[in-house]
Amino acid sequence: MSKIVREVNLLTGETTDREMTEEESLAYEEQQAKDVQLIAELEQKTAKKAALLDKLGITEDEAKLLLG
């Protein structure tokens, strides 16, 4: 499946749709993979933080007061 890039000339308002080049497509796929990995890491960090707060029996605001 080809990916489409929309280019907009801000001076004229003209828009042009074109297929991604091979290089653009590879860069896009690499960035998508990095984004998926980053989201997974953030979700894992959030889950660990929530588990710790639950184990301690305090809220996030209470933890901020203790550390602030």
C-alpha positions in Angstrom: 0.0 0.0 0.0 1.4 3.3 -1.0 1.5 6.2 1.4 0.5 9.7 0.3 2.2 13.0 1.2 0.2 16.2 1.0 2.3 19.2 0.3 0.8 22.7 0.8 2.3 25.9 -0.6 1.5 28.4 2.0 2.0 31.3 -0.3 -0.4 30.2 -3.0 -2.6 27.8 -1.0 -2.0 25.1 -3.7 -2.0 21.5 -2.5 -0.3 18.6 -4.1 -0.7 14.9 -3.2 2.1 12.5 -4.1 3.3 9.1 -3.2 6.1 8.8 -0.6 9.5 8.1 -1.9 11.1 4.8 -0.8 13.4 6.8 1.6 10.4 8.7 3.1 8.5 5.5 3.5 11.4 3.8 5.3 11.8 6.8 7.6 8.1 6.8 8.3 8.1 3.1 9.2 11.1 3.6 11.5 9.5 6.4 13.3 6.3 4.4 13.7 8.3 1.6 15.3 10.0 4.0 17.7 6.7 5.6 18.6 5.1 2.2 19.4 8.1 1.4 21.6 8.0 4.7 23.4 4.3 4.3 24.1 4.9 0.8 25.5 7.7 2.1 27.8 5.5 5.0 29.0 2.6 2.7 29.7 4.9 0.3 31.7 6.3 3.2 33.7 2.8 4.5 34.5 1.7 1.0 35.6 4.7 0.6 37.9 4.1 4.0 39.4 0.4 3.3 40.0 1.3 -0.1 41.6 3.8 1.6 43.9 1.3 4.2 44.9 -1.3 1.5 45.5 1.2 -0.5 47.6 2.0 2.5 49.7 -1.7 3.4 50.0 -1.2 7.0 48.9 -2.4 9.2 46.1 -0.1 10.8 43.5 -0.8 14.2 45.1 0.2 12.8 48.5 3.4 11.4 47.0 4.2 14.9 45.5 3.8 16.4 48.9 6.2 13.9 50.4 8.8 14.4 47.7 8.3 18.2 47.1 
